[in-house]
Amino acid sequence: MKLNKPYYAVIFTNLRTEGDNGYAQMAETMERLARQQPGFIDFESARSGMGIAVSYWDSLEAIANWKNNIDHKAAQQKGISDWYSWYKVRICLVEREYEFNCSTV
């Protein structure tokens, strides 16, 4: 993923509660909806015990608009009541990036 810099990363780290309780479907729906938002750039996630989801945005305004999206707000409330025992959100300005890819060597 090569992005024009600078851009913003929203890093969402979390610990899940037991069971799915509709989580997988909502996560899929939220990613699809986020991808439709103005200013959205990309999304990456991983889960192995602790979950990490990173969304990339072109501005702080775009991030605020996503945070306040009515469907996203409903998912946030469901996360607090049903899906997470802990989470933390970090918003970072990305000024530099680099990567290694053995398939291009």
Stockholm file with secondary structure:
# STOCKHOLM 1.0

chainA/1-105         MKLNKPYYAVIFTNLRTEGDNGYAQMAETMERLARQQPGFIDFESARSGMGIAVSYWDSLEAIANWKNNIDHKAAQQKGISDWYSWYKVRICLVEREYEFNCSTV
#=GR chainA/1-105 SS CCCCSSEEEEEEEEEECSSCTTHHHHHHHHHHHHHTSTTEEEEEEEESSSEEEEEEESCHHHHHHHHTCHHHHHHHHHIIIIIEEEEEEEEEEECCCCCCCGGGC
#=GC SS_cons         CCCCSSEEEEEEEEEECSSCTTHHHHHHHHHHHHHTSTTEEEEEEEESSSEEEEEEESCHHHHHHHHTCHHHHHHHHHIIIIIEEEEEEEEEEECCCCCCCGGGC
//
